[in-house]
Structure formats: C-alpha cells, structure tokens
Amino acid sequence: MFSKTNRTNFILTSETAMASRKLVSYTITGLKRWSCVARDLPPVSQVKALHVYDFDNTLFMSPLPNAKLWNGYTAGFLQTQENFINGGWWHDPNILGATGQGIEKEEPTGWAGWWNEHIVELVELSIKQKDTLTILLTGRGEDNFAELLKRIVASKNLAFDMICLKPQAGPNNQTFTSTINYKQAILRDLVFTYTDADEIRVYEDRVKHTKAFRDCFDNINKDLLNGSSPSPRKPINAEVIQVADAVTTLDPIAETAEVQRMINAHNTAIHNGGHALAPLEIKRSVFFTGYLISSVDSARLLKLVSLPSSLPESEVKFLASNIIITPRPCPRSILDKVGGIGRKQTWQVTGLGSLESRVWAARVTPIPADAKYHTDNPFPLVVLAIVRNSRPQDANRIQNWQPVPAGKQIVFQTEVGEKVQLRIETEGEGEGEYGAFFINKNLKRQRDGPPAFERDSYRTNGSQRGGPYHDENRRPNGANGGYRGGNQNNRGRGGNNNPNNRFDNRNARGGRGGASNRANHRGRGPARGGGYKSLDDVQNNSRYANQGSSYQPNYDDGPPSYATGADSYNSSFPALSGGGGSGGGQGNGDGGLPYGM
C-alpha cells in the first residue's frame, strides 16, 4: 500500500511525465483482438483481479516425447521448430490431438485424467468470481491450435473470458521473436486496460517464463512509480505462481505413427522444392540382443539377492532383466542359432554368486540341457543387482558360485529380443541393414550435441533433456535445462543403454564397416518423392520374417521395479522394417513401420 505522501508524489510525477510524451490508448476492444473466443469482456470498473493460466503442463498435461521410445537427442530434435518444415512437436496439432485415445474418444469424456485438477479447481474459482477476468494464455499458434484448444477447454466446461494463442501478428501488427515476448505483450495490455484491477496472478510451469513475468511486472510498477509508463494507473500487486509440472506421454504406437506422419509431410514438402532442410527418417538403435525376462520372473529372481545389512537399498540397482546374447544387434548367424527374434527359451537357476558385495548374479542353464543357445559371456548368467557405479560385466569375475538346492531352483522363461530406442536422422543413402542400427557418426559430428547423449544411458533417475537444439517456445525449462517436465524419469539418451552391453565392449559396434554391409542399399532408388512410409507399409524383413507381427521389441529403459515387479516400460510397438532404417524414406525403399495409422 502507498502512503498519502507517496500517492501525491506518484500523481505529480505522472502528470509531469504525461505532459512531455504521447500516451498509449488501451481499450477493451483492442484487448479482445487477442482472444479467439467471441465473448464480451466486462467493463473496466467491474474487474478487480486478473487471473492468467498457462495451458501446457500447467492446466493440461500435454504429452511429451517418450524418453523411453526415443533416444535423448531425438527427444530434443522433435521439439525443435527449425528441424521440421511443419514445425515439429509443439507446432503440429495432430500430436496434441492424439493425446490419450484421440479426440473422438477423449472429447466425450472431457479428456479425463489429462488435467492438473488442482489448477482446474483454481480456474473454476476464478470463473465464479464476478470481479475477476480469467484468461487462458498459451504460446501455441493460433492458426493451428485455436479450434482444438477450444474443444479441449469446452469439454471440461471451463468458460474463460479470453483464450489467447500466439498469432502471426498482434492486434497492432506486432511480431514476436519469442513466446515470452508475446505473453508479456498480452500481460501489459491486461494491466493497462483494466486499470481498476488491484492484482494479477499468473500460473506458469516453466521457470524461465516465471522469472520473465516477474521481471515484467517489476518493470511495469517501476515505470509507474517514476512516471515513465505509457499509460497512467496505480501500481498493481503481481504474483507469478510456479506450477509443478507432470510428465505424460502418448501411446507408443500412436506416438510413432504421428511422428512418422510428421516426417512424411516434411519430406513431401522438401520433394516439392523450396526448402533447404534435409529429408528425415526413423531408425532403430539396438543396444543389445538377449533372452529377455518378464517382469513377473524378474521379481522372482530378485528375491534371490541377499544384500549386506550395512548397504542401503537406495545404493543398489536391481536388474534381472535379461541373459545377454550379444551386446549389439545380433548377426544373422547367431540369430539363426538361437531360433530368431521372439523364440522362447526356458532356463533354470543353478548357482548364485557375488563379487565384493558389489555385483550379484545367478548362473543359469537351459531346459532342456541340450537346447541350442548363445551368449558372449563365458556361460549364461543373469545379473541380478549392482551397487551404483559398479559395472555389470564384473559378474564374469565371480569365481565362487554357490549351488542352489534342487527344490529351490527357479525355472523361468525368456524370449529372444532386443533393447531398442528409436531415433531420427537424415536419410542414409547406401546404408546397410546392419549399419543402420547405429547412430550416424557424421550426424554426431555435424550437430554439436553434448557427449552425454552418446554415453551409456542406463539410468533410472534424472530428468529427460531436450538436447542441444530446442524450440525457444518450448525449451529450455527450469533450473535443469532443456526438457519441459522436470519430473521426467529415464534419461533415454542415445548410445548403449544397457549395463550388459559392456560384457564384450570390443565388439559393441562391430559389423558396421565392410563393403558387403555398405553395399546393401536396401533397394532405395534415387528418386525423391516416392516410397514415403506409413505404419501400414508392411514389408518382408528377413530379420523378423519368422516371427510374424507378434514380436514386440522392448523399449524398457530400465529393469522392472524391485518393489512391485512391475514392468517399467514394455512397448507393444513392433520392429521397424529394414533392420535399422524405417519411415520417411525417399525412393522405393523396403518399407516403413508395420502397423496401420
């Protein structure tokens, strides 16, 4: 509050300043031009409070790229507007429209489960207050998102006075270099239009925006006090509330389909000419091939671990997720030997061992005993747990294996499979089937990404980051950097993301070179424009030919939960055809993602 003396000085200073400059006129009619809803605004004298709510991850839990589906670089690449002719993740309404089960199923239920219900309650209270103007303010583009956002908001019966999306140009033909500048322009218009409002509250999830808005209001009040404001009014009490965001993702099949469609549109635009960007495609990064263990059996195996009483459980990583075959994509000869992707194999635990109370493992044998199998280890074993910062490959150093009594030997079933993440790269002309499994070295050199995105990513804690490229409108966020959604677990970085991939590190990238691999062009023609991929583009892929459409590669970025035995993530998305390369290709390639859109 201002004392009588301060108020007098403020008025005198303002009058002196106004006499020497031209004032800006702020009107309700001008303010309405920001809104995409045709609703009459209340008179200035009626509004005593302004309540402004952000949409993405403040009011609505908008999906982010799945950190377990894409490698870390790609998660950031998808969100970088400059990488896609159509703008990428935050500029494509189909991504938001695919939330949950899609618009047709979600709209009748009001997108149940996709709201921050605490913020919804605050919005409802704001709407009920007769002297409060309630505004939804988002940086999403007006042209692409206005109708969709109005449908989403209407399904929740939230009657905002204004719904503001970022226009190509403002009401006075302003252009904006960033979402922050655009939002600050609206906030200033609100403050100087509703001059009788005593307070303004802004709810925002991104730390960078929160700070910028606080600075904006500080500057407004400073200008009002020193008489340099473009319009007279009393200083306003401003509060910017930092909202804790939550991370949500799309169904992995739907997400991959939408990204594939986005890439197809991008590549088609390039084919039509006038764009300097390169065509893109989705590829698979296979981190290792192994006998994958189900979450139920993992929980059973983890009960065999006996930790020292002095060792906190928080210092231990519980694994029990596989028996390694090869710490890389499996060569055809070995894959044939083990029966191919999807082949079931039963095992029995015969011994338990530990190394210096840092690594715990179970030695296993196949059932029947003469079953054909392969492992790059000296013998088949399951790494059960490791102390953090220990190396899973040290299980090979265990010398003292304690036999398990016959009555206590756990029998479990595995399935031959791969640990996989998807990535987006420029199309690889002349890239062999086996070589396509690996991240393009030239891509890594050309793009100045941090080395962290190329290191081992077997981590179950920490926030997913968006990589070196980002859409300014969406990234970076918060004290931790790039990825909006500070609670995102599983870093999902590209590179070898399983601890067992070090069992034979010398061979981790074997097989990429060689004329025979490089000569396998996978049938791509030089012509641009034909052969763009879709999820119904099922083709014959020799790698998975014997498995039909039932094979489900594992996109799990970590072991099952020790406490519950629940699978932390097992995607139902099938193998991409062509080994490593997939959708968005030019020419007449060998197909794309084998499910219909």
VOGU-3710 file (C-alpha; in Angstrom, 3 decimals, decimal comma):
1> mfsktnrtnf> 0,000/0,000/0,000  1,118/3,571/-0,660  1,099/6,327/1,932  -0,658/9,615/1,262  2,683/11,285/0,549  3,718/8,556/-1,903  0,399/8,763/-3,705  0,745/12,525/-4,058  4,286/12,235/-5,386  3,185/9,475/-7,768
11> iltsetamas> 0,368/11,612/-9,189  2,592/14,706/-9,564  5,377/12,722/-11,210  2,909/11,053/-13,571  1,316/14,354/-14,546  4,724/15,881/-15,286  5,798/12,902/-17,393  2,493/12,735/-19,297  2,812/16,344/-20,273  6,035/15,587/-22,151
21> rklvsytitg> 5,076/12,426/-24,022  2,288/10,816/-26,037  0,176/8,323/-24,100  -0,833/4,919/-25,440  -4,545/4,170/-25,533  -5,648/0,785/-24,138  -9,242/-0,276/-24,792  -11,399/-3,341/-24,190  -12,000/-3,526/-27,930  -8,261/-3,698/-28,550
31> lkrwscvard> -7,783/-6,283/-25,834  -10,498/-8,530/-27,312  -8,464/-8,869/-30,507  -6,027/-11,104/-28,619  -8,740/-13,661/-27,860  -10,018/-16,394/-30,151  -13,382/-16,643/-28,355  -16,193/-14,263/-29,219  -17,121/-13,183/-25,708  -17,895/-9,693/-24,465
41> lppvsqvkal> -15,470/-8,525/-21,817  -16,695/-6,811/-18,634  -16,279/-3,060/-18,186  -13,084/-1,740/-16,632  -14,760/-0,693/-13,410  -16,062/-4,209/-12,756  -12,701/-6,050/-12,803  -10,596/-6,046/-9,636  -8,426/-9,119/-10,341  -6,763/-10,692/-13,402
51> hvydfdntlf> -6,073/-14,438/-13,313  -3,937/-15,839/-16,142  -3,373/-19,571/-16,698  -0,858/-21,278/-18,965  -2,136/-24,332/-20,843  0,627/-26,896/-21,463  1,707/-28,738/-18,324  0,058/-26,126/-16,138  -3,649/-26,641/-16,747  -3,428/-29,571/-19,144
61> msplpnaklw> -0,877/-32,385/-19,028  0,247/-32,206/-22,626  2,253/-35,223/-23,816  5,998/-35,002/-24,278  8,191/-37,169/-26,486  8,547/-40,526/-24,762  12,045/-40,699/-23,300  11,949/-44,494/-23,400  10,886/-44,603/-27,034  13,332/-42,053/-28,483
71> ngytagflqt> 16,970/-41,512/-27,713  17,785/-38,299/-25,874  18,995/-36,387/-28,907  15,835/-37,220/-30,848  13,573/-36,171/-27,959  15,097/-32,703/-28,244  15,233/-32,786/-32,041  11,482/-33,445/-32,222  10,790/-30,312/-30,202  12,986/-28,004/-32,259
81> qenfinggww> 10,848/-25,937/-34,591  13,678/-25,303/-37,047  14,224/-29,019/-37,710  10,850/-29,556/-39,396  9,176/-27,650/-42,184  5,886/-28,170/-40,348  7,343/-27,012/-37,013  7,756/-30,259/-35,103  6,196/-31,498/-31,881  4,790/-28,278/-30,412
91> hdpnilgatg> 3,528/-26,882/-33,693  1,668/-29,920/-35,018  -1,953/-30,162/-33,784  -2,068/-33,874/-34,567  0,347/-34,549/-31,696  -1,909/-32,839/-29,160  -4,945/-34,366/-30,852  -3,502/-37,843/-30,281  -3,500/-37,345/-26,504  -4,987/-40,344/-24,733
101> qgiekeeptg> -7,085/-42,311/-27,191  -7,502/-39,422/-29,615  -10,049/-36,658/-29,998  -13,062/-38,803/-30,889  -12,821/-40,868/-27,699  -11,381/-38,273/-25,339  -13,684/-35,344/-26,072  -16,866/-37,065/-24,765  -15,035/-37,845/-21,504  -13,550/-34,367/-21,211
111> wagwwnehiv> -10,020/-35,758/-21,600  -10,385/-37,338/-18,182  -7,084/-37,917/-16,445  -5,175/-35,397/-18,560  -5,792/-32,338/-16,406  -3,992/-30,812/-13,469  -7,079/-30,999/-11,305  -5,720/-28,603/-8,690  -5,311/-25,909/-11,335  -8,732/-26,794/-12,763
121> elvelsikqk> -10,239/-26,059/-9,339  -8,474/-22,697/-9,254  -9,768/-21,849/-12,731  -13,309/-22,717/-11,648  -12,979/-20,485/-8,592  -11,651/-17,650/-10,752  -14,572/-18,008/-13,152  -17,065/-17,840/-10,282  -15,617/-14,570/-9,004  -17,671/-11,783/-10,619
131> dtltilltgr> -14,877/-9,228/-10,319  -12,186/-11,450/-11,868  -11,166/-11,705/-15,503  -9,974/-15,263/-16,286  -7,567/-15,768/-19,173  -6,048/-18,851/-20,801  -2,691/-17,841/-22,278  -0,622/-20,231/-24,384  2,259/-19,937/-26,808  0,729/-22,434/-29,228
141> gednfaellk> -0,004/-20,971/-32,648  -3,480/-19,574/-33,188  -3,805/-20,839/-36,761  -3,089/-24,477/-35,901  -4,449/-24,850/-32,389  -7,315/-22,421/-31,753  -10,146/-24,807/-32,596  -8,551/-27,809/-30,848  -7,855/-25,896/-27,636  -11,372/-24,511/-27,581
151> rivasknlaf> -12,727/-28,066/-27,872  -10,485/-29,331/-25,098  -11,383/-26,475/-22,758  -15,096/-26,715/-23,575  -15,084/-30,440/-22,784  -14,102/-29,512/-19,221  -16,719/-26,733/-19,062  -14,115/-24,056/-18,391  -15,614/-20,759/-19,566  -12,573/-18,488/-19,846
161> dmiclkpqag> -13,201/-14,818/-20,558  -10,295/-14,903/-23,007  -8,424/-17,721/-24,747  -5,236/-16,319/-26,220  -2,991/-18,175/-28,648  0,061/-16,803/-30,400  -0,990/-15,063/-33,643  1,107/-14,475/-36,736  0,885/-10,801/-35,819  -0,594/-8,962/-32,854
171> pnnqtftsti> -3,630/-6,640/-32,944  -1,337/-3,742/-33,859  0,662/-5,839/-36,345  3,305/-6,657/-33,761  5,589/-9,568/-34,467  7,179/-11,609/-31,690  10,602/-13,171/-31,580  9,644/-15,494/-28,736  6,725/-16,805/-26,751  7,916/-14,834/-23,723
181> nykqailrdl> 7,711/-11,555/-25,649  4,257/-12,461/-26,941  2,935/-13,312/-23,477  4,479/-10,212/-21,927  2,703/-8,063/-24,531  -0,663/-9,514/-23,517  0,095/-9,154/-19,807  0,923/-5,481/-20,311  -2,286/-4,958/-22,271  -4,275/-6,592/-19,479
191> vftytdadei> -2,674/-4,422/-16,807  -3,129/-1,154/-18,705  -6,638/-1,925/-19,965  -8,124/-2,958/-16,632  -6,726/-0,066/-14,649  -9,037/-0,668/-11,678  -7,636/-4,170/-11,105  -5,685/-4,394/-7,867  -3,953/-7,698/-8,584  -2,798/-10,026/-11,351
201> rvyedrvkht> -1,949/-13,689/-10,846  -0,157/-15,792/-13,453  0,117/-19,587/-13,245  3,067/-20,954/-15,217  5,116/-24,161/-15,156  8,332/-23,043/-16,812  10,932/-21,429/-14,593  12,290/-19,255/-17,383  8,862/-17,834/-18,086  8,089/-17,401/-14,410
211> kafrdcfdni> 11,167/-15,242/-13,935  10,480/-13,254/-17,105  6,915/-12,472/-15,981  8,059/-11,374/-12,537  10,631/-9,097/-14,139  7,937/-7,747/-16,462  5,648/-6,771/-13,589  8,541/-5,288/-11,631  9,363/-3,089/-14,608  5,733/-2,073/-15,070
221> nkdllngssp> 5,468/-0,942/-11,462  8,856/0,759/-11,617  7,771/2,732/-14,674  4,521/3,665/-12,972  6,386/4,958/-9,917  8,915/7,025/-11,875  6,353/8,364/-14,328  7,704/6,733/-17,474  4,747/4,414/-18,000  2,918/4,641/-21,360
231> sprkpinaev> -0,434/4,844/-19,562  -1,407/6,012/-16,083  -2,693/3,651/-13,431  -1,827/2,702/-9,891  0,852/0,030/-9,349  -0,524/-3,497/-9,373  0,090/-6,348/-6,966  1,509/-9,121/-9,152  2,072/-12,747/-8,241  3,520/-15,371/-10,594
241> iqvadavttl> 2,899/-18,882/-9,314  5,352/-21,609/-10,304  3,333/-24,754/-11,070  4,938/-28,158/-10,636  4,573/-29,896/-13,968  3,937/-33,581/-14,569  5,188/-35,632/-17,488  2,821/-37,605/-19,702  3,339/-39,418/-22,985  1,285/-40,770/-25,850
251> dpiaetaevq> 0,647/-44,404/-26,548  3,951/-45,520/-28,141  2,309/-46,836/-31,304  0,270/-43,662/-31,721  3,315/-41,511/-30,989  5,469/-43,260/-33,563  2,663/-43,067/-36,122  2,245/-39,319/-35,566  5,970/-38,679/-35,797  6,104/-40,792/-38,962
261> rminahntai> 3,260/-38,759/-40,452  5,068/-35,550/-39,479  8,249/-36,782/-41,165  6,303/-37,787/-44,289  4,826/-34,280/-44,538  8,285/-32,802/-44,002  9,821/-34,967/-46,725  6,986/-34,293/-49,150  7,490/-30,549/-48,734  11,199/-30,982/-49,447
271> hngghalapl> 10,365/-33,015/-52,561  8,096/-30,213/-53,736  11,042/-27,828/-53,545  11,924/-24,519/-51,950  13,312/-25,865/-48,670  16,906/-26,239/-47,562  16,287/-28,859/-44,880  17,209/-32,493/-45,410  14,732/-35,397/-45,610  14,454/-37,430/-42,438
281> eikrsvfftg> 13,687/-40,988/-41,413  13,137/-43,022/-38,259  15,737/-45,621/-37,375  16,130/-48,137/-34,594  19,071/-48,154/-32,194  19,535/-51,703/-30,946  21,570/-51,640/-27,760  21,794/-55,362/-27,202  20,209/-58,679/-28,088  19,327/-61,056/-25,288
291> ylissvdsar> 16,969/-63,518/-23,740  14,526/-61,026/-22,213  12,973/-61,839/-18,838  9,388/-60,899/-17,997  8,633/-58,565/-15,116  6,999/-61,376/-13,148  10,051/-63,616/-13,430  12,363/-60,695/-12,727  10,602/-60,147/-9,419  11,071/-63,828/-8,569
301> llklvslpss> 14,760/-63,710/-9,422  15,347/-60,549/-7,429  14,220/-62,353/-4,298  17,463/-64,332/-4,579  19,516/-61,211/-3,829  20,805/-61,034/-0,278  22,186/-57,579/0,446  24,534/-56,816/3,348  22,654/-55,209/6,213  25,018/-52,232/6,079
311> lpesevkfla> 24,206/-51,477/2,419  21,289/-49,066/1,856  18,907/-50,365/-0,781  18,928/-46,925/-2,381  22,545/-47,547/-3,413  21,628/-50,651/-5,403  20,356/-51,033/-8,961  18,171/-54,092/-9,335  18,316/-55,637/-12,783  17,365/-59,272/-13,541
321> sniiitprpc> 16,122/-58,230/-16,977  17,974/-60,480/-19,422  20,556/-63,070/-20,307  22,884/-61,395/-22,750  23,288/-62,872/-26,232  25,309/-60,073/-27,837  25,907/-56,514/-26,577  24,860/-55,186/-30,006  22,465/-56,090/-32,840  22,723/-59,823/-33,309
331> prsildkvgg> 24,396/-61,063/-36,522  22,235/-63,285/-38,690  24,294/-66,405/-37,978  23,850/-66,096/-34,218  20,206/-65,101/-34,570  19,549/-68,259/-36,565  21,350/-70,324/-33,942  19,116/-69,082/-31,101  15,929/-69,517/-33,119  15,313/-65,929/-34,177
341> igrkqtwqvt> 13,647/-62,937/-32,590  10,683/-63,992/-30,470  11,941/-67,513/-29,762  11,003/-68,744/-26,270  13,602/-70,466/-24,083  13,255/-71,918/-20,586  16,062/-71,620/-18,016  16,834/-72,879/-14,535  18,916/-71,185/-11,863  21,789/-73,439/-10,795
351> glgslesrvw> 24,034/-71,120/-8,794  24,301/-67,762/-7,069  27,364/-65,585/-6,689  28,533/-62,114/-5,764  31,659/-60,028/-6,246  32,892/-57,994/-3,288  29,315/-57,222/-2,257  29,032/-55,036/-5,365  27,636/-57,339/-8,038  25,115/-60,165/-7,612
361> aarvtpipad> 24,315/-62,694/-10,332  22,571/-66,002/-10,970  24,127/-68,721/-13,100  21,579/-70,487/-15,291  21,305/-73,461/-17,595  18,832/-74,060/-20,425  15,951/-76,510/-20,297  16,337/-78,949/-21,940  20,060/-79,123/-21,257  20,912/-79,757/-24,910
371> akyhtdnpfp> 18,973/-76,716/-26,186  20,932/-74,519/-28,551  21,757/-71,110/-27,141  24,378/-68,401/-27,435  25,918/-65,883/-25,077  29,001/-63,731/-25,476  29,714/-64,405/-21,785  31,709/-67,475/-20,741  28,423/-69,052/-19,614  24,783/-67,885/-19,353
381> lvvlaivrns> 24,026/-65,741/-16,336  21,571/-63,132/-15,105  22,992/-60,009/-13,475  20,627/-59,517/-10,565  21,858/-56,312/-8,971  24,813/-53,972/-8,775  25,903/-51,268/-6,385  25,643/-47,918/-8,109  28,706/-47,048/-10,185  29,674/-50,720/-10,374
391> rpqdanriqn> 29,943/-52,500/-13,718  27,559/-55,352/-14,598  30,231/-57,040/-16,701  32,173/-57,688/-13,498  29,773/-60,572/-12,924  32,159/-62,514/-15,174  34,784/-62,192/-12,453  32,713/-64,098/-9,912  34,635/-67,278/-9,015  32,676/-68,670/-6,100
401> wqpvpagkqi> 29,272/-69,849/-7,264  27,059/-71,291/-4,573  24,872/-74,148/-5,852  21,130/-73,794/-5,414  19,333/-76,796/-3,867  17,247/-78,682/-6,407  14,000/-77,803/-4,664  14,778/-74,074/-4,796  15,987/-73,747/-8,364  13,832/-71,130/-10,053
411> vfqtevgekv> 12,647/-72,032/-13,530  11,689/-69,160/-15,813  11,011/-68,450/-19,461  12,653/-65,879/-21,710  12,069/-64,530/-25,192  14,780/-63,583/-27,646  14,505/-59,871/-28,209  16,283/-56,563/-28,421  16,508/-53,474/-26,282  15,600/-50,691/-28,670
421> qlrietegeg> 15,156/-46,961/-28,914  14,108/-45,039/-31,984  15,998/-42,114/-33,422  15,527/-39,615/-36,225  18,320/-38,971/-38,686  18,704/-37,619/-42,160  18,102/-40,301/-44,725  21,094/-42,603/-45,148  21,753/-43,336/-48,786  23,636/-46,597/-49,279
431> egeygaffin> 23,407/-47,542/-45,621  23,488/-51,274/-44,996  20,853/-53,087/-42,963  23,226/-53,827/-40,096  24,865/-50,411/-40,153  21,503/-48,685/-39,892  21,184/-49,936/-36,319  23,886/-47,490/-35,219  23,803/-43,738/-34,813  25,225/-41,977/-37,842
441> knlkrqrdgp> 28,724/-40,797/-36,940  28,574/-37,939/-39,430  25,343/-36,789/-37,826  27,027/-36,634/-34,445  29,932/-34,656/-35,846  27,735/-32,220/-37,716  25,490/-31,496/-34,771  27,213/-30,067/-31,811  25,393/-32,202/-29,291  26,810/-32,829/-25,835
451> paferdsyrt> 28,785/-36,045/-25,384  26,280/-37,064/-22,736  23,843/-38,035/-25,464  26,329/-40,592/-26,776  27,269/-42,225/-23,494  25,828/-45,188/-21,696  22,304/-44,283/-20,627  21,379/-46,965/-18,155  19,978/-44,597/-15,588  16,684/-44,718/-13,835
461> ngsqrggpyh> 16,692/-41,288/-12,241  17,059/-37,790/-13,582  15,257/-35,519/-15,976  14,993/-36,063/-19,685  16,615/-33,228/-21,536  15,858/-31,919/-24,930  19,320/-31,893/-26,375  21,368/-29,089/-27,897  18,585/-27,938/-30,196  15,317/-26,683/-28,889
471> denrrpngan> 12,243/-24,755/-29,851  12,582/-21,493/-27,965  8,862/-21,503/-27,490  9,030/-24,777/-25,603  12,617/-25,238/-24,360  14,690/-24,988/-22,268  12,848/-25,157/-18,994  13,688/-24,781/-15,403  16,887/-24,938/-13,495  17,794/-28,233/-15,041
481> ggyrggnqnn> 17,822/-27,255/-18,695  16,076/-28,354/-21,818  13,201/-30,763/-21,333  9,922/-29,300/-20,211  8,664/-31,562/-17,478  11,079/-31,632/-14,602  9,774/-34,893/-13,217  10,618/-36,902/-16,302  12,429/-40,076/-15,345  14,658/-42,214/-17,532
491> rgrggnnnpn> 17,056/-40,047/-19,447  16,632/-42,044/-22,612  19,949/-40,954/-24,015  21,183/-42,368/-27,221  24,038/-44,778/-27,069  24,426/-48,124/-25,411  21,801/-48,011/-22,745  22,048/-51,361/-21,055  24,659/-52,352/-18,497  25,225/-55,701/-20,119
501> nrfdnrnarg> 26,363/-54,107/-23,324  29,838/-53,876/-21,859  30,360/-57,586/-21,463  32,284/-57,501/-24,711  32,921/-53,866/-25,357  35,395/-54,598/-28,092  32,572/-55,798/-30,300  29,966/-53,248/-29,293  29,971/-51,573/-32,679  31,245/-54,451/-34,741
511> grggasnran> 29,932/-55,213/-38,174  29,193/-51,669/-39,309  32,016/-51,387/-41,761  32,794/-53,566/-44,714  31,889/-53,417/-48,329  29,236/-56,066/-48,072  27,283/-54,123/-45,452  27,668/-50,819/-47,175  26,665/-52,280/-50,493  23,317/-53,364/-49,140
521> hrgrgpargg> 21,317/-50,331/-50,191  18,037/-51,920/-49,194  16,553/-51,180/-52,613  16,384/-47,445/-52,332  16,055/-45,572/-55,541  17,470/-42,125/-56,202  14,117/-40,553/-56,985  12,693/-38,308/-54,317  9,043/-38,288/-53,522  8,071/-41,934/-53,882
531> gykslddvqn> 8,007/-44,512/-51,167  7,152/-42,364/-48,164  6,404/-44,547/-45,222  3,316/-45,310/-43,229  2,520/-47,675/-40,423  0,545/-49,918/-42,735  3,508/-50,330/-45,047  4,250/-53,939/-44,080  7,217/-55,368/-45,895  9,263/-58,542/-45,755
541> nsryanqgss> 12,065/-58,061/-43,278  14,381/-61,026/-43,104  15,395/-60,225/-39,559  11,867/-60,728/-38,239  10,401/-62,794/-41,063  9,776/-65,883/-38,940  8,091/-64,014/-36,109  5,046/-62,568/-37,841  3,526/-59,437/-36,359  3,535/-60,681/-32,783
551> yqpnyddgpp> 7,100/-59,680/-31,981  7,291/-56,770/-29,580  10,742/-55,258/-29,081  11,390/-53,968/-25,614  11,738/-50,213/-25,223  12,179/-50,519/-21,466  14,840/-48,086/-20,328  15,439/-49,867/-17,067  14,776/-53,009/-15,085  11,418/-53,836/-13,548
561> syatgadsyn> 10,669/-52,285/-10,220  12,173/-54,309/-7,403  9,363/-53,449/-5,062  6,473/-54,357/-7,303  7,924/-56,416/-10,077  6,056/-54,182/-12,485  7,389/-53,675/-15,962  8,642/-50,140/-16,123  8,000/-49,997/-19,859  7,408/-52,645/-22,474
571> ssfpalsggg> 6,244/-51,191/-25,727  3,849/-53,087/-27,928  5,346/-51,313/-30,919  6,837/-53,860/-33,332  10,111/-53,941/-35,175  10,717/-51,346/-37,831  11,296/-52,988/-41,140  14,619/-52,902/-42,848  16,613/-53,575/-39,698  17,566/-50,066/-38,710
581> gsgggqgngd> 16,138/-47,625/-41,206  12,469/-47,009/-41,439  9,972/-44,380/-42,187  10,045/-41,267/-44,189  12,351/-42,673/-46,836  12,653/-41,466/-50,345  12,729/-43,673/-53,392  11,286/-47,149/-53,337  12,724/-48,454/-50,098  11,880/-51,611/-48,289
591> gglpygm> 9,057/-50,262/-46,233  8,297/-48,484/-43,030  6,571/-49,105/-39,784  4,432/-52,239/-39,884  1,156/-51,037/-38,468  -1,673/-49,065/-39,901  -2,116/-45,448/-38,949
//
